[in-house]
Amino acid sequence: MILDDYRSPWRTEELDDLRAMVRTFLNKESAPHHARWAQQHGVDRDFWKQAGEAGLLCISIPEEYGGGGGTFAHEAVIMEEQARIADTAWANVVHSAIVAHYIAAFGTEEQKQRWLPGMASGELVGAIAMTEPTTGSDLQSIRTRARQDGDSYVVNGSKTFISNGTHCDLVIIAARTSEEAGGKGMSLIIAETNGLAGFERGRVLEKIGMHGQDTRELAFVDMRVPAGNVLGGVEGLGFIQLMQQLPQERLAIAVGAAAECEFAVREATAYASDRDAFGKNLLAFQNTRFVLAECVADSLAARTLVDHCIAQHVTGDLDAATASLAKFWCTDMQNKVVDRCLQIFGGYGYMTEYPIARRFAAARVQKIYGGTNEIMKELVARSL
């Protein structure tokens, strides 16, 4: 297959070795548990510690803080290997590529030393709470309030769609700390949730896909957080911090989307090769061959776009508009390719025991979270 002959320019022998190790780990510790994790709406808490022991958590965080000392390319390898086995339960992207990087980029030295080693070991699981029941992509309109009272902030509000909501020990909360308009009054405050009065885990949300990922509502009722837990030690910088880190989140979504395209094509091709209909193999039908040929082309286009962005990001040259472009285009393509590949499976494509069905259900949210694709297009348009 053409996809087999292509090698991403950012791949190295070191990353190939990492890929082999990640594949072995996920085949043993993740793949056998997907059905059970879906039933219980979350991975096992011990799985985080196992991943930490294997060196897979915070792999792109500096070694001085317990991380792996790698780059975003190392994170991308893990994301791709999760896509290979259709693992949408383990929200490592949120933990390692998002939450840990907020702390690494903006935290004080004390905050980095205090939280990052525990995140790297799996002793601490991270989540980020931006979205509210009445506020989605419009982050400037959040209603959660954090009022300073002596050496604490008193936090009141609610958040929804929080990945790692069940296991999180650290939550970065986007909250309003002043009445200044727009993003000027927003701060990011980190709550250490274990035994924290006023911190409430709400209902587990029933999603159409990603059933194994623990997505919950969170509520804060007169919750007291030390004033020293404001990310970076200075309030009012939250919106700026969000805008600077969102490109990495959006690139991570694009990486997963491109990988999902590739593995959906591989699964559909393998199925068509083994399946007969009307007395001949499915691959003997011109429509099947043309659909797969188009999906290969679309997948390779997504891969090369993502590779371009990864190379730029590793060197620090990726801008927000390009990351937004990659996010909306690759996730649109993911939904298109996975849908067409599912059709090749016929009725079996609708059965959740087949990875293609789970890929299809999980794909839809990719166009929504991390900023809707409509917002992404607006951001790109502003750069023209």
C-alpha positions in Angstrom: 0.0 0.0 0.0 1.2 3.5 -0.8 0.8 4.4 2.9 3.3 1.7 3.8 5.9 3.3 1.6 5.6 6.7 3.1 7.8 7.7 6.0 7.2 10.9 7.9 10.3 13.2 7.7 10.3 13.8 11.4 10.6 10.2 12.3 14.0 9.0 13.6 15.4 5.7 14.8 14.8 6.8 18.4 11.2 7.5 17.6 10.9 4.1 15.9 12.2 2.4 19.1 9.7 4.4 21.1 6.9 3.3 18.7 7.8 -0.3 19.2 7.8 0.1 22.9 4.5 1.9 23.0 2.9 -0.7 20.7 4.0 -3.5 23.0 2.7 -1.7 26.0 -0.7 -0.8 24.5 -1.2 -4.2 23.1 -0.7 -5.7 26.5 -2.1 -3.1 28.9 -4.8 -1.3 26.8 -6.2 -3.4 24.0 -7.6 -6.3 26.1 -9.5 -3.9 28.3 -11.4 -1.7 25.9 -14.8 -3.4 26.3 -14.6 -3.3 30.0 -13.4 0.3 30.1 -16.3 1.3 27.9 -18.7 -0.4 30.3 -17.2 1.4 33.3 -16.8 4.7 31.5 -13.1 5.0 32.3 -9.7 3.4 32.3 -8.5 1.8 35.5 -6.8 4.2 37.9 -3.8 1.9 38.1 -3.3 2.2 34.3 -2.0 5.7 34.8 0.7 4.4 37.1 1.6 1.6 34.7 1.9 4.2 31.9 4.1 6.3 34.2 6.3 3.4 35.0 6.7 2.7 31.3 7.8 6.4 30.7 4.9 7.3 28.5 3.5 10.2 30.6 4.7 13.7 30.1 7.2 12.4 27.6 7.8 15.9 26.1 8.3 17.6 29.5 11.9 18.3 30.5 13.7 15.6 32.5 14.4 18.0 35.3 10.7 17.9 36.1 10.4 14.1 35.8 9.4 14.1 32.2 10.9 12.3 29.2 12.8 15.2 27.8 11.3 14.6 24.3 9.5 16.8 21.9 5.9 16.9 20.5 7.1 14.3 18.0 7.4 11.8 20.9 3.8 12.7 21.9 2.7 12.2 18.3 4.1 8.6 18.3 1.9 7.7 21.3 -1.1 9.3 19.8 -0.7 7.4 16.5 -0.2 4.1 18.4 -3.4 4.7 20.3 -5.2 5.3 17.0 -3.8 2.0 15.7 -5.8 0.0 18.3 -8.7 2.4 18.3 -8.0 3.4 21.9 -10.1 6.5 22.7 -10.4 5.7 26.4 -7.0 6.8 27.7 -6.9 10.7 27.6 -3.2 10.9 27.7 -3.3 13.8 25.3 -5.2 15.9 27.9 -2.8 14.9 30.7 0.6 15.0 28.9 0.3 17.2 25.9 -2.1 19.8 27.3 -2.3 20.1 31.1 1.4 19.3 31.7 2.4 21.9 29.1 0.4 24.6 30.7 2.3 24.1 33.9 5.7 23.7 32.1 5.1 26.8 30.0 3.6 29.2 32.5 4.0 27.7 36.0 6.4 29.2 38.6 9.4 27.1 39.4 7.7 26.0 42.6 4.6 24.9 40.7 6.6 22.9 38.2 8.6 21.1 40.8 5.4 20.5 42.8 3.2 19.0 40.2 5.0 17.8 37.1 7.0 14.9 38.7 3.7 13.4 40.0 2.1 13.8 36.6 5.0 12.0 35.0 4.8 9.1 37.4 1.0 8.8 37.2 0.5 9.6 40.8 -1.3 12.7 39.7 -3.8 12.8 36.8 -4.5 16.1 35.1 -7.6 17.6 33.6 -8.5 21.1 32.3 -11.8 22.7 32.9 -12.7 25.4 30.3 -16.1 24.5 28.9 -19.3 25.4 30.8 -22.9 24.3 30.4 -23.7 27.7 28.7 -20.3 28.5 27.2 -18.5 26.4 24.6 -15.9 27.9 22.2 -16.6 31.4 23.5 -14.1 31.3 26.4 -14.4 35.0 27.1 -18.0 34.4 28.3 -17.2 31.9 31.1 -19.1 32.4 34.4 -17.1 30.5 36.9 -15.8 33.0 39.5 -12.8 32.9 41.8 -12.8 35.6 44.5 -9.7 36.2 46.5 -10.3 35.9 50.3 -7.1 36.3 52.2 -4.6 33.7 51.1 -7.2 31.7 49.2 -9.5 32.0 46.2 -13.1 31.0 46.7 -14.3 29.3 43.5 -17.9 28.9 42.4 -19.1 27.6 39.1 -19.5 24.5 37.0 -17.8 22.9 34.0 -18.8 20.2 31.6 -17.3 17.8 29.1 -14.2 17.3 31.3 -12.0 14.5 30.1 -10.2 12.7 33.0 -13.0 14.0 35.2 -13.2 10.8 37.3 -9.5 10.3 38.1 -8.2 13.9 38.0 -6.0 14.9 41.0 -5.2 18.3 39.4 -7.6 20.5 37.5 -6.7 23.6 35.6 -9.8 25.8 36.0 -10.5 28.8 33.7 -12.2 31.3 36.1 -13.0 35.0 36.2 -10.9 36.7 38.9 -12.0 40.2 38.1 -14.9 42.0 36.4 -12.7 43.3 33.6 -14.4 42.6 30.2 -13.6 39.8 27.9 -10.5 37.8 28.6 -8.7 40.4 30.7 -10.4 39.2 33.9 -9.7 35.5 33.4 -7.1 33.4 35.3 -6.1 29.8 35.3 -6.3 28.3 38.8 -5.1 24.8 39.7 -7.1 22.8 42.1 -5.7 19.8 43.9 -8.8 17.8 44.2 -8.0 15.0 46.8 -10.1 15.8 49.8 -10.9 19.3 48.6 -14.0 20.7 50.2 -16.4 22.1 47.7 -15.1 20.1 44.7 -17.8 17.9 43.3 -17.6 15.4 40.5 -20.9 15.4 38.7 -22.6 12.8 36.5 -20.6 10.7 34.0 -21.7 11.9 30.6 -23.3 9.4 28.1 -21.6 10.1 24.8 -22.3 8.6 21.3 -18.6 7.5 21.2 -15.5 7.3 23.3 -17.4 5.4 25.9 -14.2 4.3 27.7 -13.1 7.9 28.4 -14.2 9.3 31.8 -16.0 12.5 30.8 -17.8 14.2 33.6 -19.4 17.4 34.8 -17.5 19.2 37.6 -18.9 21.7 40.1 -17.2 24.1 42.6 -19.2 25.2 45.6 -17.3 27.7 47.8 -14.2 25.7 47.0 -11.1 27.2 48.5 -7.9 27.0 46.5 -4.6 28.6 47.8 -3.8 31.9 46.2 -0.4 30.4 45.2 -2.2 28.0 42.8 -2.9 30.7 40.2 -0.9 29.5 37.2 2.2 31.6 36.9 1.5 33.3 40.2 -0.2 36.3 38.6 -3.9 36.6 38.0 -5.5 38.0 34.8 -3.2 36.1 32.3 -5.5 33.1 31.8 -6.9 34.0 28.4 -3.4 34.8 27.0 -2.2 31.5 28.4 -5.0 29.6 26.8 -4.4 31.2 23.4 -0.8 30.4 23.5 -1.3 26.7 24.3 -4.4 26.0 22.1 -2.4 25.5 18.9 -0.7 22.4 20.5 -4.0 21.0 21.5 -5.4 21.6 18.0 -2.3 20.0 16.4 -2.8 17.0 18.7 -6.3 16.6 17.5 -5.1 16.7 13.9 -2.5 14.1 14.5 -5.1 11.7 15.9 -7.4 12.5 12.9 -4.7 11.7 10.3 -3.8 8.4 12.1 -7.5 7.4 12.3 -7.8 7.9 8.5 -4.9 5.6 7.9 -6.0 2.8 10.2 -9.5 2.9 8.9 -8.3 2.5 5.4 -6.1 -0.4 6.4 -8.9 -2.2 8.2 -11.3 -1.6 5.3 -8.8 -2.9 2.8 -8.1 -6.0 4.9 -11.8 -6.7 5.3 -12.5 -6.2 1.5 -9.7 -8.6 0.7 -11.3 -11.4 2.8 -15.0 -10.8 2.1 -16.9 -12.2 -0.9 -20.2 -10.9 -2.2 -22.2 -12.0 -5.3 -19.6 -14.7 -6.0 -16.5 -12.5 -6.0 -14.2 -10.7 -3.7 -15.2 -7.2 -2.6 -11.9 -5.8 -4.1 -13.0 -7.1 -7.5 -15.8 -4.5 -7.5 -14.7 -1.2 -9.1 -16.6 0.9 -6.6 -14.7 -0.7 -3.7 -11.4 -0.1 -5.4 -12.2 3.5 -6.2 -13.5 4.2 -2.7 -10.3 2.8 -1.2 -8.1 4.6 -3.7 -9.8 7.9 -2.8 -9.4 7.2 0.9 -5.7 6.4 0.5 -5.2 9.7 -1.3 -7.2 11.6 1.4 -5.2 9.9 4.2 -1.9 10.6 2.6 -2.9 14.3 2.2 -3.8 14.5 5.9 -0.6 12.8 6.8 1.6 15.2 4.9 -0.3 18.2 6.3 0.2 16.9 9.8 3.9 16.1 9.2 4.4 19.7 8.0 2.8 21.0 11.2 4.7 18.6 13.5 8.0 19.7 11.9 7.1 23.4 12.4 6.0 22.8 15.9 9.1 21.0 17.0 11.2 24.0 15.8 8.8 26.5 17.4 7.5 27.9 14.1 3.9 26.7 14.1 1.4 29.6 14.2 -2.1 29.5 15.5 -3.7 29.8 12.1 -1.9 26.8 10.6 -2.7 24.7 13.6 -6.4 25.7 13.3 -6.2 24.8 9.6 -4.8 21.4 10.3 -7.4 20.7 13.0 -10.4 21.5 10.9 -9.2 19.9 7.6 -7.9 16.7 9.2 -11.0 16.1 11.3 -13.3 16.8 8.4 -11.2 14.3 6.4 -11.3 11.8 9.3 -15.1 11.8 9.3 -15.3 11.5 5.6 -12.8 8.6 5.3 -14.0 6.6 8.3 -17.6 6.9 7.0 -16.7 5.6 3.6 -14.6 2.8 5.1 -17.4 1.7 7.4 -19.7 1.4 4.4 -17.4 -1.3 3.0 -18.0 -3.4 6.1 -21.8 -3.4 5.4 -23.8 -4.4 8.5 -20.7 -5.4 10.4 -19.6 -1.8 10.3 -22.4 -0.9 12.6 -21.3 -3.5 15.2 -19.2 -2.0 18.0 -17.2 -5.2 18.2 -15.5 -4.0 15.0 -13.0 -1.1 15.5 -14.4 0.7 12.5 -17.7 1.2 14.3 -15.9 2.7 17.3 -13.8 4.9 15.1 -16.9 6.2 13.4 -18.6 7.1 16.7 -15.5 8.7 18.1 -14.8 10.7 15.0 -17.7 13.1 15.3 -16.5 14.9 18.4 -13.2 15.7 16.7 -15.0 18.5 14.7 -16.3 20.0 18.0 -13.8 20.0 20.8 -10.6 22.0 20.9 -12.7 24.7 19.2 -15.4 23.9 16.7 -14.3 23.6 13.1 -16.4 26.7 12.3 -14.3 28.7 14.8 -11.1 27.2 13.3 -12.1 28.4 9.8 -12.8 31.9 11.2 -9.3 32.0 12.8 -7.7 30.9 9.5 -9.8 33.6 7.6 -8.6 36.3 10.0 -5.0 35.5 9.0 -5.6 36.0 5.2 
